[in-house]
Structure formats: structure tokens, C-alpha cells
Amino acid sequence: MVIEDIVGREVTVREAGARREFKMRTFQLTWTIVILFTIDTVRSLDLPEYLHVCHREDPKLTECMKQSIETLRPYLARGIPELDIPAIEPINLGDLIVAESVPGQGISITAKDIKAYGPSNFRLKKLNVVEYGKVYSFELELPHLYVEGRYVVDGRILLLPVKGAGKFTGNFTQGFGNVRIKGDRKVINGKNHLSLAKLDIKIKVGDGKIKLENLFGGDRVLGEIINQTINQNFSLLSHELIPLIEKALQRIFKQTGNKILERFPEEVLFP
């Protein structure tokens, strides 16, 4: 009986010890899971290296914002796959109706599959923080843009009937852009996010040249005459072309900006 009591007490002690050990291991496992979850949550809020955050109370806020844009620039050039942001080198402008004429008068030019090289080489000349996180305006210099694509032309130049299709190239220099951004606020998953409600771009081009290939079925002499005539009136052509490029750029950069803003809450991007 004594032996049985001793054995019983020993079993009870072992069971108690096992329960304590089980509870301790359960606590350790639970704590480990909590720590890992916390770390994972913090990491999920960490900003990628291409986003440089500025604080609204920073006395050098404008300089900080300029640095943010410079940090982001090379990533925009090659694209940001995790945010589904395509590269802007080249930037795809799609199709544009450059000039549209009344049948039998003037000339109609449609440009297709337009790609522009050089937009990421912009120089930020001036930045004005009108309202932090909401309204900005800035001035850009675009030293050089090279454009290529396909064209379809139909109409008359110098009383000559012009009809053709082929490749075109364009070089634009001394470009300047004025940009104004206005943000809005919306709630995503219970958190405040900013969005680009409005983005206006105005571009001025100092000089430029366009070449249409395969005019008159490849006739070199007539092709040169038409290209010279077009470029002698480049200011008139650019007056029609630039607003179309502005709209295309506004659409592209608004989409790009909103993809970033939808990913990160306002409190993270604009502390």
C-alpha cells in the first residue's frame, strides 16, 4: 500500500510537471507566433526603398520633396512590377490624331503606337508645396524627347495630294512642363488614403523636327519636300500635337500616382 501511494504520488508529480511543461511550451509557441505576426505586420508597413518620406514639419520640406522625386525617378524609368507600374522608358502614348482636316482641304495625320524616350531625364526646376499631401505645383525641364511610331497621312500640302503610311520619328528639345497636382482622400480597408483627383500638365517645346518615311511610295525627292514643309511649320504642328501628348501624360501619371497612393495609407506616406 505504501509502495502504491509512493508510486501514485510520483505519477501525480510527473503529470503535474508534464502539464506545466505543456503549458510553458504552449505559452512559448503562442508568444513566438505573436512576435512573428507583429514582425510581419511591421514589415508589411515598411516602405520600399524607392519611397522617401518627408515630414510635414520639416523646415526643409521643399528640398526633401525634391529628393523624394529624385529617389523615385530611376524606378519609374524601369518600372515597379510589385505595384503594376510600367516603365516610362519608353513611355507608351498610344494613338493620337495629330491633325484632322475637312475632306478635300488641309491634311489629316494619325499617329499610332507612339513611344517617347527621355521623359525620365526631366530636371526639377521648382517645387511649391501649396498644401502638404494635397496640393503641389512644380516646373520641369525636358532637355530632349525622342519619339517614334507609325503614321497615316491623307490630304494636301502645297497643292500636292499626300497619301501614305509608314514609320515616323521626332526629336523635341528645350521642353518645359508645368504640373499641378490636387489630392483627395478616400478610405481603403478602414484607413485613410490619398488619391490624385486632378493632375494638370502643360508643356512647351522650344524646337523640334519630325520625319515621315515612305511618303509618295518612298519617293525621296517629294518626301524631302513634304518633310521640310512640315518642319518649317513646326510651331503650328506642335500647337496641335502638344495638347494630345499632355492628355496622354496626364492619364499615365495619374494612374501611376494612384497605384502608389492606394498601396500605402496617408499616415505612412505623409506623417
Secondary structure as UniProt FT lines:
FT   HELIX           2..45
FT   TURN            49..50
FT   TURN            56..57
FT   TURN            59..60
FT   HELIX           61..78
FT   HELIX           81..83
FT   STRAND          91..99
FT   TURN            103..104
FT   STRAND          107..117
FT   HELIX           119..121
FT   STRAND          123..131
FT   TURN            132..134
FT   STRAND          135..157
FT   TURN            158..159
FT   STRAND          160..188
FT   TURN            189..190
FT   STRAND          191..212
FT   HELIX           215..218
FT   HELIX           220..232
FT   HELIX           234..263
FT   HELIX           266..269
//
